[in-house]
Amino acid sequence: MSNALNLLLSKDRSKLELPTKKVEIKRLTEQLGEPVYFTIRALTSAEYTKVRELCNKDEDGDKSLFEIHSVIAGLVDPSLKDKELQQHFNVGTPKSLLEDAQFLVPGEISELAEKIAEMSGYGKDMVAEVKN
């Protein structure tokens, strides 16, 4: 058995958690007069696949749609699925909250999606080559 396999099998799998990060939304902080922090997390492989599938239904392969669905899946706090938040902004879905409300501007959505992708292993050197 390999060292990696032994190590993985010997550890409690519940200790393997998705990375999370707290980020500040500067525009909201300035407008509301106190720090506004969001908590984002990496997506699982299944979530990433679901986001891609949702976007493949759109024939244009719209990048902004991919970003919106990534943020819906990866934004932990505040949850875009929270009904009270949706009602406050007079929308009925998480997608509408990002597209129609003045909740986040397009650049903020894009930057959040980029950070979620990086945490999910994209755009970084997450795997290092071992030199013998």
Backbone as JSON, one array per atom type, in Angstrom:
{
  "sequence": "MSNALNLLLSKDRSKLELPTKKVEIKRLTEQLGEPVYFTIRALTSAEYTKVRELCNKDEDGDKSLFEIHSVIAGLVDPSLKDKELQQHFNVGTPKSLLEDAQFLVPGEISELAEKIAEMSGYGKDMVAEVKN",
  "N": [[0.84, -1.18, 0.0], [0.48, 2.25, -0.76], [2.15, 5.18, 0.63], [0.54, 7.49, 0.59], [-2.02, 6.37, 0.39], [-2.12, 4.86, 2.79], [-1.97, 6.96, 4.63], [-4.32, 8.44, 4.03], [-6.28, 6.52, 4.64], [-5.86, 6.15, 7.32], [-6.69, 8.39, 8.65], [-9.35, 10.36, 10.06], [-12.01, 10.87, 8.02], [-13.77, 13.0, 8.23], [-12.26, 15.12, 8.96], [-11.31, 16.23, 6.71], [-11.98, 19.02, 5.17], [-13.78, 21.38, 3.13], [-12.13, 24.24, 1.88], [-12.63, 27.44, 3.38], [-13.26, 30.98, 3.33], [-13.13, 34.3, 4.55], [-14.31, 37.27, 3.22], [-14.19, 40.75, 2.43], [-16.68, 42.95, 1.32], [-16.06, 45.68, -0.18], [-17.44, 47.93, -1.3], [-20.0, 47.72, -0.15], [-19.3, 47.93, 2.52], [-18.37, 50.59, 2.6], [-20.74, 51.94, 1.9], [-22.57, 51.16, 3.88], [-21.35, 51.82, 6.21], [-20.07, 50.21, 8.05], [-18.01, 47.26, 8.46], [-18.6, 44.81, 5.97], [-18.73, 41.52, 5.71], [-18.4, 38.55, 3.85], [-18.72, 35.01, 3.78], [-17.11, 32.61, 1.95], [-16.79, 29.5, 0.17], [-14.99, 26.63, -1.09], [-16.06, 24.75, -3.95], [-17.55, 21.5, -4.21], [-16.69, 18.69, -6.28], [-19.01, 17.65, -7.42], [-20.78, 19.82, -7.14], [-19.52, 21.71, -8.76], [-19.75, 20.46, -11.23], [-22.54, 20.49, -11.48], [-23.0, 23.26, -11.68], [-21.71, 23.78, -14.11], [-23.36, 22.22, -15.79], [-25.81, 23.58, -15.54], [-25.13, 25.89, -16.86], [-24.51, 24.97, -19.38], [-26.94, 24.57, -20.51], [-27.58, 26.98, -21.44], [-27.14, 28.18, -24.51], [-25.23, 30.02, -25.32], [-23.15, 29.78, -23.57], [-22.63, 31.53, -21.48], [-20.42, 33.42, -19.61], [-20.94, 35.04, -17.39], [-23.23, 33.88, -16.35], [-22.21, 31.45, -15.47], [-20.56, 32.43, -13.45], [-22.48, 33.54, -11.72], [-23.94, 31.24, -10.88], [-21.86, 29.88, -9.65], [-21.3, 31.58, -7.48], [-23.74, 31.45, -6.14], [-23.64, 28.8, -5.27], [-21.24, 28.78, -3.77], [-21.27, 30.82, -1.86], [-21.5, 31.14, 1.47], [-22.23, 32.66, 3.73], [-23.65, 35.75, 3.64], [-26.33, 33.48, 2.96], [-27.52, 33.1, -0.27], [-29.79, 31.79, -0.7], [-31.47, 32.33, 1.31], [-34.64, 33.05, 2.35], [-35.64, 35.34, 3.66], [-33.72, 37.3, 3.04], [-34.04, 37.38, 0.25], [-36.71, 38.29, 0.12], [-36.39, 40.81, 1.27], [-35.04, 42.17, -0.73], [-36.92, 42.1, -2.66], [-37.12, 39.87, -4.47], [-37.38, 36.52, -5.86], [-35.66, 34.37, -6.1], [-32.33, 32.97, -5.67], [-30.74, 33.52, -7.91], [-32.05, 35.73, -9.07], [-31.55, 37.54, -7.08], [-28.89, 38.13, -7.5], [-28.91, 39.0, -10.15], [-30.97, 40.92, -10.52], [-31.42, 42.54, -8.26], [-30.05, 45.28, -6.35], [-27.91, 44.24, -5.0], [-25.32, 42.99, -5.27], [-22.75, 44.18, -7.44], [-21.81, 43.6, -10.91], [-18.94, 43.27, -11.12], [-18.22, 42.58, -8.53], [-19.53, 40.15, -8.25], [-18.16, 38.68, -10.17], [-15.54, 38.74, -9.1], [-15.94, 37.38, -6.66], [-16.7, 34.87, -7.68], [-14.31, 34.16, -8.94], [-12.58, 33.92, -6.73], [-13.83, 31.79, -5.41], [-13.47, 29.79, -7.32], [-10.64, 29.62, -7.31], [-10.25, 28.68, -4.69], [-11.38, 26.25, -5.06], [-9.51, 24.91, -6.42], [-8.79, 25.76, -8.95], [-6.78, 27.64, -11.19], [-4.57, 27.85, -9.6], [-1.47, 26.57, -8.32], [-2.1, 23.73, -7.27], [-1.24, 21.18, -7.14], [1.82, 19.72, -6.7], [4.79, 18.87, -8.38], [6.88, 16.16, -7.64], [10.29, 15.95, -7.2], [12.71, 13.57, -7.84]],
  "CA": [[0.0, 0.0, 0.0], [1.28, 3.47, -0.85], [2.14, 6.08, 1.77], [-0.63, 8.36, 0.48], [-3.2, 5.57, 0.7], [-2.08, 4.6, 4.23], [-2.27, 8.21, 5.33], [-5.74, 8.74, 3.85], [-7.1, 5.53, 5.33], [-5.63, 6.2, 8.77], [-7.23, 9.63, 9.21], [-10.79, 10.55, 10.09], [-12.36, 11.61, 6.8], [-14.51, 14.22, 8.57], [-11.29, 16.2, 9.14], [-11.06, 16.81, 5.38], [-13.03, 20.01, 4.96], [-13.61, 22.32, 2.03], [-11.6, 25.53, 2.33], [-13.53, 28.6, 3.46], [-12.54, 32.24, 3.45], [-13.94, 35.48, 4.82], [-13.91, 38.36, 2.33], [-14.92, 41.99, 2.65], [-17.26, 43.6, 0.14], [-15.67, 47.06, 0.13], [-18.49, 48.89, -1.66], [-21.06, 47.65, 0.87], [-18.71, 48.47, 3.75], [-18.4, 52.06, 2.49], [-22.12, 52.44, 1.86], [-23.29, 50.85, 5.11], [-20.64, 52.43, 7.33], [-19.4, 49.22, 8.9], [-17.5, 46.17, 7.62], [-19.51, 43.79, 5.46], [-17.94, 40.33, 5.39], [-19.07, 37.37, 3.34], [-17.94, 33.78, 3.89], [-17.2, 31.8, 0.74], [-16.12, 28.2, 0.29], [-14.72, 25.89, -2.32], [-17.13, 23.87, -4.42], [-17.22, 20.09, -4.41], [-16.68, 18.31, -7.69], [-20.42, 17.52, -7.83], [-21.34, 21.17, -7.27], [-18.91, 22.33, -9.93], [-20.39, 19.81, -12.39], [-23.91, 21.01, -11.57], [-22.9, 24.64, -12.19], [-21.4, 23.66, -15.55], [-24.55, 21.71, -16.47], [-26.77, 24.68, -15.59], [-24.66, 26.86, -17.85], [-24.53, 24.35, -20.71], [-28.3, 24.72, -21.04], [-27.55, 28.27, -22.12], [-26.36, 27.92, -25.72], [-24.13, 30.98, -25.48], [-22.07, 29.5, -22.64], [-22.43, 32.83, -20.85], [-19.5, 33.4, -18.47], [-21.57, 35.66, -16.22], [-24.15, 32.89, -15.79], [-21.35, 30.53, -14.72], [-20.15, 33.13, -12.23], [-23.65, 33.65, -10.84], [-24.22, 29.93, -10.27], [-20.73, 29.58, -8.75], [-21.49, 32.37, -6.27], [-24.89, 30.88, -5.42], [-23.2, 27.56, -4.63], [-20.09, 28.95, -2.89], [-21.44, 31.85, -0.84], [-22.05, 30.5, 2.67], [-22.85, 33.65, 4.6], [-25.06, 35.37, 3.74], [-26.8, 32.53, 1.96], [-28.41, 33.7, -1.26], [-31.02, 30.99, -0.68], [-32.24, 32.78, 2.46], [-35.91, 33.66, 1.9], [-35.77, 36.69, 4.22], [-32.86, 38.16, 2.23], [-34.71, 37.54, -1.05], [-37.89, 39.15, 0.31], [-35.92, 42.17, 1.53], [-34.67, 42.76, -2.01], [-38.07, 41.91, -3.56], [-36.87, 38.87, -5.51], [-37.86, 35.21, -5.44], [-34.66, 33.31, -6.27], [-30.94, 33.42, -5.5], [-30.26, 34.06, -9.19], [-32.63, 37.07, -9.19], [-30.86, 38.38, -6.1], [-27.64, 38.59, -8.12], [-29.13, 39.63, -11.46], [-31.97, 41.99, -10.56], [-31.38, 43.41, -7.09], [-28.81, 46.06, -6.24], [-27.23, 43.56, -3.9], [-23.91, 42.98, -5.69], [-22.54, 44.64, -8.81], [-21.2, 42.54, -11.71], [-17.53, 43.05, -10.8], [-18.15, 41.86, -7.24], [-19.93, 38.76, -8.53], [-17.04, 38.09, -10.89], [-14.42, 38.54, -8.18], [-16.3, 36.29, -5.74], [-16.63, 33.62, -8.45], [-12.89, 33.87, -9.14], [-12.03, 33.44, -5.45], [-14.41, 30.46, -5.17], [-12.77, 28.89, -8.25], [-9.28, 29.42, -6.79], [-10.35, 27.82, -3.51], [-11.78, 24.93, -5.55], [-8.35, 24.3, -7.06], [-8.56, 26.27, -10.31], [-5.98, 28.84, -11.29], [-3.47, 27.82, -8.64], [-0.66, 25.34, -8.33], [-2.6, 22.93, -6.16], [-0.53, 19.91, -7.17], [3.25, 19.97, -6.93], [5.56, 17.75, -8.89], [7.94, 15.73, -6.72], [11.53, 15.65, -7.92], [13.46, 12.47, -7.19]],
  "C": [[0.89, 1.24, 0.0], [1.16, 4.3, 0.43], [0.9, 6.97, 1.77], [-1.9, 7.61, 0.86], [-3.26, 5.27, 2.19], [-2.49, 5.83, 5.02], [-3.76, 8.55, 5.23], [-6.63, 7.79, 4.62], [-6.96, 5.6, 6.84], [-6.26, 7.42, 9.44], [-8.76, 9.64, 9.15], [-11.2, 11.42, 8.9], [-13.15, 12.89, 7.09], [-13.56, 15.39, 8.8], [-10.9, 16.85, 7.81], [-12.21, 17.73, 5.05], [-12.73, 20.85, 3.73], [-13.05, 23.62, 2.59], [-12.69, 26.59, 2.36], [-12.67, 29.85, 3.65], [-13.54, 33.35, 3.72], [-13.41, 36.6, 3.94], [-14.77, 39.59, 2.64], [-15.44, 42.51, 1.32], [-17.11, 45.1, 0.39], [-16.76, 48.08, -0.17], [-19.59, 48.91, -0.61], [-20.56, 48.19, 2.21], [-18.77, 49.99, 3.72], [-19.82, 52.6, 2.57], [-22.86, 52.24, 3.18], [-22.59, 51.36, 6.37], [-20.04, 51.48, 8.33], [-19.0, 48.03, 8.03], [-18.58, 45.15, 7.24], [-18.65, 42.63, 4.98], [-18.84, 39.23, 4.89], [-18.14, 36.18, 3.58], [-18.2, 32.97, 2.63], [-16.47, 30.49, 0.99], [-15.89, 27.6, -1.08], [-15.93, 25.05, -2.69], [-16.64, 22.43, -4.46], [-17.21, 19.81, -5.91], [-18.11, 18.2, -8.22], [-21.06, 18.89, -8.02], [-20.81, 21.86, -8.51], [-19.53, 21.77, -11.21], [-21.8, 20.34, -12.58], [-23.92, 22.44, -12.12], [-22.64, 24.62, -13.69], [-22.63, 23.21, -16.34], [-25.62, 22.8, -16.59], [-26.4, 25.66, -16.69], [-24.67, 26.28, -19.26], [-25.91, 24.4, -21.33], [-28.44, 26.04, -21.79], [-26.62, 28.12, -23.32], [-25.17, 28.85, -25.89], [-22.95, 30.66, -24.57], [-21.67, 30.75, -21.89], [-21.56, 32.72, -19.59], [-20.15, 33.99, -17.23], [-22.56, 34.71, -15.56], [-23.37, 31.86, -14.97], [-20.92, 31.16, -13.4], [-21.3, 33.22, -11.23], [-23.92, 32.33, -10.14], [-23.09, 29.49, -9.33], [-20.9, 30.32, -7.43], [-22.67, 31.83, -5.46], [-24.45, 29.64, -4.65], [-22.14, 27.8, -3.56], [-20.21, 30.01, -1.82], [-22.19, 31.24, 0.34], [-22.83, 31.5, 3.52], [-22.62, 35.04, 4.02], [-25.43, 34.39, 2.64], [-27.77, 33.23, 1.01], [-29.74, 32.96, -1.32], [-31.93, 31.4, 0.48], [-33.48, 33.55, 1.98], [-36.08, 35.09, 2.43], [-34.93, 37.69, 3.42], [-33.51, 38.42, 0.87], [-35.92, 38.46, -0.94], [-37.47, 40.61, 0.53], [-35.58, 42.9, 0.23], [-35.74, 42.56, -3.09], [-37.78, 41.0, -4.75], [-37.29, 37.5, -4.97], [-36.86, 34.08, -5.56], [-33.27, 33.86, -5.99], [-30.38, 34.06, -6.78], [-30.78, 35.49, -9.38], [-31.95, 38.04, -8.23], [-29.58, 38.94, -6.7], [-27.87, 39.35, -9.42], [-29.97, 40.91, -11.38], [-31.9, 42.98, -9.4], [-30.08, 44.23, -7.12], [-28.0, 45.54, -5.06], [-25.72, 43.53, -4.15], [-23.83, 43.49, -7.12], [-21.77, 43.57, -9.58], [-19.73, 42.26, -11.38], [-17.34, 42.31, -9.48], [-18.52, 40.4, -7.43], [-18.77, 38.03, -9.2], [-15.86, 37.79, -9.97], [-14.71, 37.43, -7.17], [-16.2, 34.94, -6.44], [-15.18, 33.19, -8.66], [-12.26, 33.31, -7.86], [-12.56, 32.04, -5.12], [-13.71, 29.43, -6.07], [-11.35, 28.6, -7.76], [-9.3, 28.49, -5.59], [-10.72, 26.39, -3.9], [-10.66, 24.26, -6.35], [-8.06, 24.78, -8.46], [-7.72, 27.53, -10.25], [-4.83, 28.91, -10.31], [-2.66, 26.56, -8.86], [-1.04, 24.51, -7.12], [-1.89, 21.58, -6.06], [0.92, 20.22, -7.51], [3.93, 18.7, -7.41], [6.69, 17.44, -7.9], [9.16, 15.36, -7.55], [12.29, 14.59, -7.14], [14.92, 12.78, -7.06]]
}
